Amino acid sequence: MTNIYYPFYKFFKDPLLIKAEIIYALQESRDRCLHHSTKFLSELMITLKNIPPYFEFENEINEFIRFELEPAFTNLEDYLVYFKARAYFDLEDYPSCAHIAKHTNNSKSMFLHYMARYLSIHNECIYERTNLFDSFKPINMRAYMELLDELLILNVYGSEDDSDEESEEETQSQETLDIDIVNQKHSVLQQEDDSTPKGRRCSRRPRSLRIEKASTTTLGKKNKITKRNNTTKKVKITALAAQSENNMSAGDHKEARIKREDPYLLWLTAVMLKRIDRCDEAIDILVRALQIQPCYWGAWIELATLIKDLHMLDALNLRLNESKENHWMHLLFIAHMYVDFQITDRAVNIYNDILKLGHTVFQDWPYLQAQLAIAHHNKREISHAIVSFKTVMEMDPFRIDNLDLLSNLMYVCTSPDELVVLSKYVASIDRYRQETLCVLGNMYSLKCDHAKSVLYFKKAVRINPFNVTAWTLLGHEYIEMKNSYAAIISYRQALKINIRDYRAWYGLGQIYELVKLPNYALFYFTHARDLRPRDYRMLVSLGEMFERADRIFESMACFYKALFYDTDGTIMLKLAKFYDRYGDCSNELTREHFSVMNKRALQIGMRNRTTIELNLILKRCRDLWKDTETNVCQSLIVLEHVNALLAEIEIRAGSDSSLASTPGAIKARRFLFGL
């Protein structure tokens, strides 16, 4: 178990706190029609079905459950307005929903109002895209920026309602203002746009003069509550509150509630900022939202898309841990990021620790098994990944999330029968899900019907233009169809969504390799290698591009690094060709550099190789050479070099071999170590 994550595991050992928190988070997500977050929390709730629903208890280290409490509707009008607005929202009649919820003060209705306006703009962008490769930017930018400004005023800069919490002396002084100033204020309010909901008017005070709201209130003084936040309260039980609990009445508890911001409106603000490339502001707002409601999985996923490198992730983890709470959802986020960054060993360790050290109920959580399957998929551990995916399908037969990755594995294994069975299975559940369309596209691609495969991948990206997997698979198909221009655009669309997608970088390198632009290919292969440093395919492709650019020594360095991950003999064959070409070169400088490079071949390339693996590589290397070489004399020479090379490596690795004493082995020593 990793010591740095030890504080997180206590929550998974005793999941009472987890269940207590997700009950409230699930209610909030469901009331706001946040379907993906509701699905994630509901899946976890089903896993914890045998855990007692305790909400008030004290654990061993004297910490109390923190939960969010949102009172019921204060009046019948708010109740009716909310359910009417939600009915329109469920029917995807977003303009009507926004209009119904415009003049309401209830937090749920307010969120539906803003979310409906955002989705109207988003759908307009999706439906009006005549070209599949058009930009994702909003078409009506003016309406988009007006909505964003309203959200920023409401959530970031403060609103005029904040003045309701001013001191009594300031309130009395305002009552003595001149009647002309009051009339002027009323005239300004009447000129405001009707699209702004009642009670959320823009503050006319300069930002420097706005008073920052207090985060806490004393128990003895009555807390003045603004209209905007009168239904959104935060309760955090602390040790201090526990000590004074016996001396306080129920009414005092209500007055002691701490007013909070709405984390869901903060999330929506961050989503809109991200779409116009104001990523730093979006990160700050998402951190604020997660500090208020850490159980909202949608905010974690949105935050994950904004992190560009590991340094940024480490800095963000420090910010999120400032409260010293080590929230259990934060650990899932860290593991999710490790999977994204291809640091799969750390991610697998975290998931395995949860399964082994946590409560046994988490072994039935499909999400953990699916993440393990994705991690094995990224490591190219095909058999383990397929087993994990099948485990998920047994847990939930109708869960088709991530099954497009399973179809990728079956495609690589060239298992047409299994892929056909999988495609029929997912199509019987839902033929029009984006995952189903990707599975069908892979099936037709394996049958070499690339035109039909492109059709299905296009349908997938029309349903969800932010599906990175569909964009990359579409690029692969365009390469097969020799359509370089469309393939380049497809890969670039994938990189716009997720710059960490190594498949898109590698695909762009392949395209520029095909059109004989090695310098461009070098750029993209280098990025792919940085994202997947342990994938020998990236190193081999980069080495081949260096070779085409006549940068021989950089090419050999790539092949030597890839030698450690070689399983099929191709890299050993390339090194043998290099030896045949440069080992006995008449140029003294070339021979000298070549010998220096070869000194580190065993140290870098053959670390921890067993004799069985070496023999397997040797056999495959021989087979490859026989298949590709027609010149018998040249074939015998290179085979001699391969045999001598493998024999010398076996000797250096500690195994015995009769070939090590042959003259060829002496050549191999000179080749490998410059002896």
N, C-alpha and C positions, 0 to 999 in steps of 0.2 A: 504494500500500500504506500502511495506517495504521501510523505509527511506533510507537504504543503497543503494538501486537501483534507487533512484529518478533521478540522473543525466542521466540514460540511457533512461528513458521514453520520454524525449523531442524529441528524434528522431522518435519514433513511433507516437507521436502526429502530427508531420509534416513530412511526409515521402518523401518530395522532395529530401532531402539529400540522403536517402536510395536509391531511384531510380537512382539518378545521379551517385552514386558509383557502383551500381550493373551493370549498363550499361557497364562500362569499365571492371569490373571484369568478366562479362559474355563474353565479347569479348575475353579477354585473356584466359579464360578457354576453350572456344570453339576452338580457334586457336591452342591450345595445346592438343586437344582431351581428356580433362579431363571430362569425361562424367557425373560422379556423381555430381561434382560441377556444371557443366552446367545445369543438371536437377534441382538441388536445386534452383539455381538462376533464372532459367527460370520459375519455379513454382511461385517464389516470384514476378517476373516481370509481369506475367499474373495477379496476385492479384492486382498489382499497375497499371493496364492498364489505369485507369481513372485519374491517377495523371499526371499533365503536366510534360513533360520532360525538366524542367529547369536545366541548368548546371552552370550558373553564377548568383549568387544572394547573398545578404548580409542579415543575419538573425538579430534577435533582440539584440543578445549579441555580435555583431560585429565579428562573426566567419565566415570564408569562407569555401566553399566546397573544400575538398581535393580530387583530383582524379588522376588517373594514365593515362599518355598519352604516347602512343607508336606510333611513326611515321610510315608511310608506308615504304615499301621496298626502299632501296636507289638505287637499280639498277635492271635491268630485270633479271639478272642471279640469284640473291637471290630469286626473286619472283618465278621463274620457279623451282628452286631447292626445295623450301618449298612445293609447291603444288605437286610436284612429290613424295617427301618424305611423305607427308600427305596421298597421294593416297595409297602408300604401307602400311602405318600405319593403315589406315581404313580397308585394306584387311588382316590385321594381318600378313603381310609379314615383320616381324620385322628386320631380317638380311639385307634385301634390303633397308629398310628405314634407318637403321643405316649407311649403306654404302653411300647412296645418300647424307645424311646430314652431312657427316664426315668433309668436307672441307668448311664449311660455317661459316659466322660470324653473321648471323641473329639469334636473341634470340629465336624465335619460332622454327627454324630449329635445333638449338642447343639442345633445350629441347626434340624435337622428337628423335634426335640422342641418347641421353642418356636414354630416356624413353624406346626406342625400344630395346636397349641393356639390360636394366634391365628386361623388359618383356620376352625377349628370355631366360634369365636365370631362371626367375620365372616359365615360362611355362615348361621348362625342368624339374624343380623340381616337378611340378604337374603331368606331363604326365608319368614320370619315376617311380612314386610311385606304386610299385606292391602291397604293403600292405597298406590298408586304414589307418592304425594307425602308419605309419612311421612318422619320424620327418619332420618338415617344413623347416629344414635347407637346403640351396642351395647345389646341388650335386657338381657342378663345383665351389668349393670355391675359387680356384685361380683366375678364370675369375671374380668372384664376387668381390674379394678384389681389383683386378686391377681397376675395374670400380669405386669402392668406393674411392680408392685413387685419381683417376682423379677428382671425384666430390669434394673431400675434398680440393685438391689443387686449384680447380677453385673457390670454394665458401668460404673456411675457411682459408686456409693458404696463399692464394694469388697466382698469377701466374706471369710469366715474363712480361706480358703486363702491370702490375702495374708500371713498371719502366718508362712507357711512360709519367707519370705525374710528373716526377722528375723536379727539378728546371732547369732553362736555364744554370746556371753555371755548374751544374753536367753534363748536356748534352754536353756542350762544352768540359769539361774535358774528357768525354768518347770518344769524337772524336779524341783526341790526343793519344789514347792508341797505344801501339806497334802493328805492323801488325801481329806479331806472335800470340798474344793473340786473335786477331780477327779471324785468321785462325783456331785457336784451338776451338774457340766458334762455328764456322761453322761446324767443324768436329763433335762436340758433338751433334749438332742439327740434323745432318744427320743420326746419330745412333739411334735416338729416334723411338719409336714404331709408325707405321703408324696408329694404332687405335686411337691415340690422334688427335682430330681435329686441323686443321691449325689455328694458332693464339692462341692456348691454351697450350703452352708448359710448362713443369714443370720448375719452377724457380730453378736455381742452387745456388742461394745465401743462406747462412744460415738464418734460421728463425729469429734469433736475430737481423740480420742486415737488414731485410726487413722493408721498410718504410710503416707505416700505412697511408692509403689513407685519404686525407682530406674529410670531409663530406659535406663541403660547399665551394662555390667559390665566390669571390667578383664580383660585377656587372661590374667593370671597367676593369677587366683583362680577357683576352680571356681564355676560359676553354679548356684545351687539353683533348680530348676524346679518350679513347682507342678503338681499333677495337672491343674488346669483348663486350663493352657496348654502342656502337654507336647507337644502335636501342632501347635501354631500358633507358628511362629517367623518372624522377619523378618530378612532379610539385606539389608544395604545396604553395597555396596562403595564405599569412599571412597578418597581419595588416600592417607590415612594407612595404611589397611589394605593398599593396594597396595605401599607402601614396605616394610612388614614381612612381605609375603606369602612371601618366600623363606625367612624364618626360622621359619615356623610350619608345623606338621604338619597333616594332615587332621583329627586329633582336636581340635587347638587351634581350628580353624575352627568346628567344631561348638559348642565352648564359647563362642565369641565371638559367637554369634547373639544378637540382641536380642529379648527377649520383647515381644510386641505384644498389643494388644487385638484382639478379633474384630470387624472392620468390619461384617460382615453382621448380627451381633446388635445392634450400635449402630444400624444402619439400621432394624431391626425395632423397636427401642425408640423411635426418632424417629417412625416411622409411627404407633405407638400413642399417643404424646404429641400428635401432630397431631390425631388424631381426637377428643381431649378438649380441644382448643383451648389446649394448652400449647406454643404455637408457638416462643417464644423458646428454651425448653429443647431443642426438637426441632432447631432450627437449630444450636445449639452441638454437639449430639451428631452431627449429620450432617457438620459441619466436621471433627470428630475422625475420623469414619469415612473421609472422603475424604482426609485427610492420611495415613491408613494405606494405603488402597487407592484411589487416584484413578481406576482403570480401571473402577470399578463404576458403570455408567451409571444404574442404578436409583436410587442415592443422589443423583446429580446431578438427575434428574427430580423426585425428591421435594423436593429443596431448591428447585427452580424454583417449585414450587407455594406455597412459603412466603414468597416475595419479593413485597412489595406495591408498591414504587415504585423509581425509579432511584437515589434516595439510599441505600436499603437495599442495592441491588445493588452500588453503588460501595464501600460499607463492607465488604460480604461479599468482594468481590474483593481488597481489601487484606488481609483475614484469610487468604484462601486463598493469597496470594502471599508470606506471611511467610517461607516456607521458601526463597524465591528460586528455585524450581524451574521455574516457568512451564510446568506440565504441559500436554501437548497436548490432553488431555481438557477442561481448563479453557477453552480457546479455543472448543471446540464448545459448551460450556455458555453462554459469553457470547453467541455467535451465536444460540443457542436462545432466550435471554432477550430479545434484541433483536427476534426474530420475535414473541415473546409480547407485548412492549410496543409493538408496531406501529412500531418504529424499523427499518423494513425496509431502508432504504438502507445502514445500517451492517452489518446482517446479510448483505445481498447482497455487500457489499464483502469481508467476511471469507470467505464461501464462494468467491467468485471468486478471491481471493488464494490460497486453498488449491489451487484447480484450476489456476491459472496458475503460481504460484511453487513449488508442491509437486511431488512426484513424479507422473509421468504415471499411475501406477496409480490414483490417487484420482479420476480422471475416470470410472472405472468403478464408483465407489461409489454405489449407489442412494440411500443416505441423503442425500448432498449434493445430488443432483438433486431429491429430494423436498422438502428444505428450501428450495431455490431456488423450486420450484413454489409452496410455501406462501407464501413472501415475495411473489411476483408476485400470488398470489391476494389477499393483504392489501392490496396496492397497487392492486388492481382493474385490473391489466394482464392482461386476460383471455387474449389471444392467446399471450403469453409463458408464462403459467401452464399453459395447455392443452398447449403444446409440451413443457414440462418434465415434466408428468405422463405424456405419451405416451412420453417418453424413458425414464422410470422403468419403464413397462410393457414397453418393449422390452428393458431390461436384465434384468428379472425378471418374466416373464409371470404368475407366481402371487403376486406381491406386491400385495395389495389394501389395504395401509395407506394412509390419507389419500385414497383414491379417493372417499370421501364428499364431500371438498372439490371434486374434479373434477365430481361430479354437481351441486354448487351452481353452479359456473360454467356448466354446460350448461343449468341451470334458468334462470339469469339471461339467458343468450343465447337463451332460448326455442328450444332445439334438441331437440324431442321425439324425433326419429329417432335422434340420437346418444345421447341419454339412455336410450332403449330398448335400443340396442346395448350400452351400458355395463352396464345392469342385467342383461341376459342373460349378459354376460361374467362379472361378479362372482358371479352366482348359480350359474353352472356350476362355479366354483371352490369356493365354500363359501356355501351359501344362508343359513347361520345365524350368520355373523360379524356383528358390530355394524355394520361399515362397509357390508356388503351390505344390511342392513336399512335403513340410512339412504339408500342409493342407490335402493332400491325405493320408499321413502317419498317421495323427491323425484320419482320418475317418476309415481307416482299423483297427487301434488300438481299436477304440470304438466298432468295429464289432468283436473284439477278433481274428482278422486275423493278428497275430503279425509277422509272417514270411513276409507277403507282406508289412506290415508297415515298417519293418527293411529295406526292399529293397528300398522303397522310401526315407527313411532318408539317406541311403547310397548314393543314387543318389544326394541328396542335398549337402552332404559334399564333394562329388567328384567335383561338380560344383564350390563350394566355400568352401575350407577347413577351412576357418576362420569363419564359421557360427556357433556361440555359441549355438543358439537355436536348430539347427539340431543335434549337438553333444549331448546335454542334453536329447533331446527326444529319440535319438538313445540309450542312456544309460537306459532310462526308459523302452524301449522295451526289451532290453537284460535282465533287471531284471524280466520282465514278463515271459521271456523264460528261466529263471533260469540259464542264462549264466553270472555268476558273473565276470569272467575274462574279457570278452568283455565289460561289463558294466563299470568296473573300468577304463579300458583304455579310453572308450568314455568320461567319466566324467573328466578324467585327461587331455584329449585333450582340453576339454572346458575350464578348468582352465588355461592351457597354453595360451589360447587366451585372456581370461578375468578372472583374479583372483578374481573379485568381483561378480561372478555369484553364488548366494546363492543356486540355484537349483542343481548345480554340487556338492557343498559341502554337501548338504542335501542328494543327491543321494548316494554319497560315504558312508555317515553314515548309510543309509538304507542297503547298501550291507554288510557292516561289522556287522551290527546287524543281518542280515540273516545268516551269516556264524559264528555267535556266538563269535565275538571278540569285547566285549563291550568297552574295553579301546580304541581301534582304532575308534570305532563308536563315543565315547565321543569326541575325537579330532575333527572329522569332523562336528558333530552336534554343537560343541562349535563355530566353525567358521561360520556355517550357522546362529546360533543365534546372533552372533556379527553383521552380515550383515542385519539380519531381526529381530531386538529386539522386535518388536511389533507383530510378527507373532506367535500366540499361538502354532502352529504346531511344530515350532523349540523348544519352551520351553517344550512342552509335550514329544517330542522325547528325549531331553536332560534329562528330569526328569526320564524317563523310563530307560535310560542307567545308571543313578546314582543309581536307585533302583536295577538294576541287579548287579551292582558292590557293593551292600550293603552299599551305602553311602546315608542313608535314609534322613538325614536332608538336604543335598544338593538337593535331589530329591524333598522334600517337598517345598523347597524354589522356585524351578522352577515351581511347580504346583501352588503355591500361586501367583507368578508373572503372570502365564498364566491365572489365574482365572479372571483377569480383562478383558481379551479378549475372554473369553469363551462364545460361543453362542449355543452350542448343549448339554451341560450338562455333557460331558465326564470328565471334570476336577473335577466337584463337586462329581461325582461318585468315582473318584480316591481318593479324600480327605476323603470321607466316608469310603472307604476301609482302608485307613491309620488309621482313628480313631478307627475302629473296631479292627485293629491289634495292635495298640500301645497305645490307649487311656487308657486302663485299664491294661496295662502291669505290671507284678509283679516286673520288674526291676525298682527301684526307679529313677536311673539316666536317663533311657529312658523316663519315665513319665515326669520328670522335663524338659528335653530338648524338649520333644514334646509339653508341655504346653507353654514354652517360644516361640517356633516357632508359635504356634497358636495365640498368642496375636496380631500378626500383620496381621492376615488373612483378616479381614474386611478392614483395612487401605490400604493394598496393592491390594487386589483382587476385592473388590466390590465398588470401587469408581464410583460415578455417575450412579449407577444402579437403574433403575426404578422398581416399583412393577410388572409391566407387564413383564419386562425382567426376573425378578426373578421367577415369576410363570412359564414362558416358559421354563426356565432352569430346574426348578423342575419337570415339566411334562416330559421333554426329559430324565432327569436323571432316573425317575421312569421307563420309557419305556425301556431304555438301560439295567437297572438292570433286569427287567423281561425277556428280551431277552437272557441275558447271564447267569443268575443264575438258577440252577435247584433245589437247596436245599431250601425248602419252609421256614424252620425255620430261616436259615441264611438270606434269602431274607427279611423276616419281620423285623429282627433286623437292617439290614442296611437301609431299608426304613424308619424305625423310626429315625435313625440317620440323614438321609437326610432331613426328614420333620422338625426335630428339628433344624437342621442347617439352613435351609432356613427361618424358622420362626424367629430365633434369628437374622439373617441378616436383615430381614425386619424390626424388631423392632429397631435395631441399625441404619438403614437407615431412620427411621422416619415414617414408615408406621405402621398401626394397624393390628394386627392379633390375632385371638383367640387362636392360637397354642402357643403363646409366654408364656403363664402361665402354660403350661403342664410340667410334670416332664422331658419330652424329651428336652424342651427348656433349662432347668437347665443343662442337660448334654451338650447341645450345647454351653452354656456359658463357661462351663469348658473346652470344646473342643477348642473353639475359643480363649478365652481370659485367660484361666488359673485361672478363678475366684473361 
